Amino acid sequence: MSDGLLIDKSILTKLEDRNISRDHVRECFENRSGKFLEDKRLKHKTQPPTYWFVSETNKGRPLKVCFMPFPDENKIKSAYEPNEEEIRIYRKYGEHKLVE
């Protein structure tokens, strides 16, 4: 059974170097409560576009996940602990806000 994630061996090695597992990435997709933001920076431009989000693993570890969506799976480009600026941007543009 597929978890819908496509992770190249070279990317998986980088994730493992950061102590990030495939399960951690899957958990972030499952725990995400906001929307995906498109990475519009020129040097990161891909076809299909690269998207990203910030979410937590089941143990509360925040990760920024970058991926390219395909019909049956998401190709993971990177995942790492986000810096304060990335968290700020995601909170401003990506998180769902409750309307009062």
Wavefront OBJ file of the C-alpha trace (Angstrom):
o trace
v 0.000 0.000 0.000
v 1.384 3.390 -1.039
v 1.459 6.372 1.310
v 1.332 8.755 -1.657
v 4.902 9.971 -1.186
v 7.635 9.701 -3.796
v 11.053 10.307 -2.273
v 14.174 9.867 -4.400
v 17.027 8.003 -2.760
v 19.246 11.118 -2.692
v 16.503 13.144 -0.957
v 15.848 10.330 1.511
v 19.551 10.316 2.419
v 19.425 14.082 3.109
v 16.325 13.643 5.239
v 17.941 10.839 7.210
v 20.975 13.088 7.820
v 18.510 15.523 9.456
v 16.875 12.707 11.471
v 13.707 13.015 9.378
v 11.993 9.800 8.325
v 9.424 9.068 5.632
v 6.909 8.649 8.466
v 7.705 12.146 9.776
v 6.936 13.623 6.337
v 3.710 11.598 6.077
v 2.670 12.740 9.567
v 3.180 16.382 8.557
v 0.837 15.925 5.578
v -1.728 14.261 7.844
v -1.426 16.917 10.589
v -1.457 19.958 8.281
v -4.279 22.387 8.972
v -3.434 25.137 6.502
v -3.034 25.397 2.775
v -0.087 24.746 0.493
v 1.960 27.778 -0.534
v 3.607 27.913 -3.950
v 7.366 28.486 -4.029
v 7.616 31.250 -6.638
v 11.335 31.902 -6.274
v 12.976 31.668 -9.699
v 15.706 29.234 -8.708
v 13.079 26.846 -7.255
v 10.715 26.984 -10.240
v 9.588 23.515 -11.339
v 6.928 21.939 -13.524
v 4.564 21.167 -11.857
v 5.144 23.974 -9.360
v 6.790 23.315 -6.015
v 4.588 23.849 -2.971
v 5.432 23.951 0.709
v 3.854 24.018 4.138
v 4.817 23.942 7.804
v 3.299 21.290 10.039
v 4.218 19.078 12.964
v 5.012 15.407 13.317
v 2.931 13.364 15.746
v 5.512 14.173 18.429
v 5.230 17.947 17.832
v 8.400 18.484 15.775
v 7.787 21.303 13.261
v 8.948 20.675 9.699
v 8.823 22.619 6.468
v 7.937 20.184 3.674
v 8.580 21.080 0.004
v 6.971 18.938 -2.692
v 5.686 18.723 -6.242
v 2.101 17.418 -6.586
v 1.273 14.705 -9.089
v -2.118 12.997 -9.579
v -1.336 9.914 -7.461
v 1.522 11.069 -5.267
v 3.548 13.978 -3.962
v 7.223 14.079 -4.945
v 9.146 15.264 -1.903
v 11.894 17.767 -2.683
v 12.951 18.577 0.875
v 11.943 18.628 4.524
v 13.677 20.353 7.400
v 13.064 22.329 10.576
v 11.756 25.755 9.525
v 13.401 28.990 10.563
v 11.458 31.818 12.210
v 10.886 33.654 8.905
v 9.405 30.551 7.234
v 7.121 30.016 10.227
v 6.060 33.680 10.105
v 5.274 33.506 6.379
v 3.291 30.290 6.761
v 1.331 31.657 9.713
v 0.470 34.778 7.722
v -0.446 33.182 4.372
v -0.941 29.457 4.910
v -2.666 28.761 8.180
v -6.449 28.575 8.359
v -7.802 31.394 10.455
v -10.947 31.173 12.516
v -13.387 33.952 11.641
v -15.014 35.560 14.667
l 1 2 3 4 5 6 7 8 9 10 11 12 13 14 15 16 17 18 19 20 21 22 23 24 25 26 27 28 29 30 31 32 33 34 35 36 37 38 39 40 41 42 43 44 45 46 47 48 49 50 51 52 53 54 55 56 57 58 59 60 61 62 63 64 65 66 67 68 69 70 71 72 73 74 75 76 77 78 79 80 81 82 83 84 85 86 87 88 89 90 91 92 93 94 95 96 97 98 99 100
